[in-house]
Amino acid sequence: MNKNSLWTIVGVVLAVVIAWWIVSALFSILWFIAKLAIVLVVAVIVFLVLRGLFTSKAD
């Protein structure tokens, strides 16, 4: 095994580790955005229900 093939193996392992970290970070960001969107939809629904309850009692 010469020095060139050793650096190739190190490069491949390093590329896999970096790719794993980047994909993990991207999935974390995407999951955060999905949770944020779900929270916004639920918040709008709750707001509309509460507004409907308070306006019907005020009449």
Secondary structure, DSSP 8 states (H G I E B T S, - for coil): --HHHHHHHHHHHHHHHHHHHHHHHHHHHHHHHHHHHHHHHHHHHHHHHHHHHHHHHH-
